[in-house]
Amino acid sequence: MHLAVWSGPRNLSTALMYSFASRGDCAVWDEPFYAAYLAATGIDHPMRDEVMAAGECDPQKVALACIGPIPGGAPVFYEKHMTLHMIPSFDRSFMRECVNVFLIRHPARVVASYSRQRASVNLADIGFTQQADLFEEVAEFSGHTPVVVDSSDIRAYPSGVLTRLCAAVGIEYTDRMTRWPSGGHPCDGVWAPHWYEAVHRSTGFQNAEGPPPSLTGAAAELATLAMPSYERLKAHAI
């Protein structure tokens, strides 16, 4: 199975990647299109040169690898995708051969977290509108509503929500998914030193989240812009 999990940044996506890596039956790929996205857009991201040097900059080669032989012969290939990386010029047809899952998080939490990592942030950076577009595209070509999981639900009840997620994609749940060793992981992308400090301190999913943070000014406006896309998918969360 090629399992494509689509989220924006700061969505618990790395923790969920570690969760699946802990199963023992999954090969894992951290943000396959990151280098290609940087090469195609010219956007300035932290560690841009390192990311491009370490990754594949040809999006077609990345797409073929996403549906190609699974590394190590594992039964599941877990692909942690960022929705903002899938720019319109990239061929998305590979998605038709994947099981597609959408990982969402409340915009206020995303904006608050992302703003601590980068001095400026806009709607395109956080991936909500791109996620909604991809969701609609998958729904159209598959003929059914794609699987959606909210990161806050995972944190509130990890074993229960992960059990439902595994059932939805056709694999068995194991409690190995709720814990992992602290520190860096073999599956980490080269950008981990900049983005993964908090998750590297973890050994499992953190406790349930409280109310979303109160934002002001431009941050609040940005979260408001993202809310319709989030609510569109939230209505289908498992």
N, C-alpha and C positions, 0 to 999 in steps of 0.2 A: 504494500500500500504506500502510495505517495501522499502524505498528509501535509497540505499547505495551510498553515495557520497565519491569518492576516490580521495585523494590528498596527496601530500607530506607536510612536515612541512613548516610553514611560507608562506602559499598559500592563505591567507584570509579565511581559512577554519573555524576558530572560528567565524568570523563575519558572514559568510554564515549560520552557525549553529544558531547563534542568530537571524538571519533574519527569518529562518523557525520557530524557537521557538516563534517568535512574531506573527505568523499567528493566533494562538489560536486553531488550529486543528491538531497540530503535537505533538506527543511524540518525545523526542530527546535523543540520546545516544551518548556521547562524547567518541570517540576512544575505541570501544568495545574490541579490541584485544590487547590493550596496555599491560596489566598485563601478558597475555599469551605469548606475544612476548618477554617480559623481562625474563620470566621464562624459555622459550625455548632456548633463545640465550645466556643468561648470560651477556648480554651487560650492561655496566654501564651507566645509564642515570640519570639526576637529579631527586631526589626524588624516586629513584628506589624502596626502601623498602615500602614507602607509597603507591605507585602505585600498587604494588603487593598485599599489605594488603587490599586495597580497592576494587580491581578488581577480576575477575574470571580468574584463571590461566590455566584452562582446555579449549583449543581452541574449542573442539567439543561442550562443553556446551555453549560457546559464540556463535558459529555458529547456534546452535539450537534456542537460544534466539533471534538472529537476524531475524529469520523468524517465530518466535512464536507469541503468542498473543501480541497485541500492548498495552503497558501500558496505563491504564486509558480508554481503549476502543477508543482511538483516531483513526481517519481514516487514518492518515499518521504516519509512524515511520521513522523519519529522523535519519540516522546513519552516523555519521562523522567518516570515516575510514581513517587511514594512510596507504598508499600503502606499506611502508616498514614493517609494522606489518604482512602483509600476506606472511609469509615465506613459502618456498616450501613444508615443511612438514605439513602445515595446510590444511585441507580439504576445498576446495573452492566450493563445490557443492551447498552450500546454496545460492551462488550468482545467480544461475539460477532461484531462486524464488524472486529475488529482481529487482527493477528498478535501474540500475546502471548508475551513472553520474560521469564524470571525471572533476575535478576542477584543472586547470593548472595555472602556473605562470612562467614568464620568469626566467630562471636559474640564471641570474646575480642578480636579486632581491632576490631570495631565498637564494643564497649563502651569500650575504651581510647581510641579516637579521639573518640567522641561525648562522653565525659566531659571531654575537654579543651575542648569548646565550650560545655557547659552544666553548671551546678553540680550539678544533680540529674537523674537519668535513671531511667526505669522500663521495664518490658517493652513497654508500649504505644508508648513513644517510638521504639523501634528497629525495629519493624515485622516481626519474625520470625513471630509467630503470624498476623498479618494476611496475610503473604506465603504461608504454608502454606495458609491458607483460600482465598485467591485461586487458588493453584495447583490445589487440588482442584476448585474451581468451574470453572475453564477445562478441566481434564481431563474433567469430567463433561459439559459442554455440547458439547465438541469431539469427544469420543470417542477422544482420543489424549493421550499424555503431552506436556505443553507443553515448549518449549525451555528449558533451564536452563544457565546459564554461571556459573562461579565466578570471581570477580575475581582470585583468586590464580593461577588457570590463565592468565588473560589476561596477567598480569604476568610469569609464567614463560616464556610463549611467545606473544607478541602476535600475530604474523602467522599462526601455525598455528591458534590458537584462534579468531581473528577470521575466518579462512577457513572454519572449521567453522560458526561462527555465521551467517555470510552464506549459506552453503549451506543451512543449516537453515531460514532464513526466505525463501529463494528469490531472493537477489540475488547479484551477483558481488562478490568481494573485490577491493579495490584497496589497494596499499601506502600510499596517501595516508592511510589510517585509522590509521597508526602514529605520525603526527606532526601537530603543530598549533603555531601561534604562541603564545608566552608572553603573559601578561597577560589582561585581561578579553576576553570574546567577545560578539558581538552577541546570541547566544542566551541569555546569562546572565539569570536572574531577578534582580529588584531586591535580593534577599537576598544576592547574591554577595559583597559586602564583608565580611559576617560569616562565611560558610561556605567560601568558595572560595580563601582565601589560598594554600594549599599548591598546589592544582591550577593556579592562575594563574602559579606559578613554573615549571611544567612545560612541556615541548615534546613530550612523548610519554609513554608508559607507563613508570613507574619499573621498576627491576630486580626480579627475583624476590624474594618475601618470605621471610624466615627463619621459624623456628617462631613460633606464636602467642604473644603476650605472656603472662607469668604474672600473674594477677590475684589479689587478696586481698579478703577482706571482702565487702561488698555488691556490688562489681563482679564478683567471681568467682561469687557466687550468681546474679546477673543473667545472666551468660554461660551458666551451667548451665541456667537456665530456658529459654533460647533454643535450646539445642543440639538438642533433638528436632525442632524445625521446620527448622533448618538441615540436619540429617542426612537428613530426609525428602526434601528437594530435592536435596541433594548426590548422592544415589544416582542421579540422572538427569542429572548435569552432562555436557555434551558434551565 
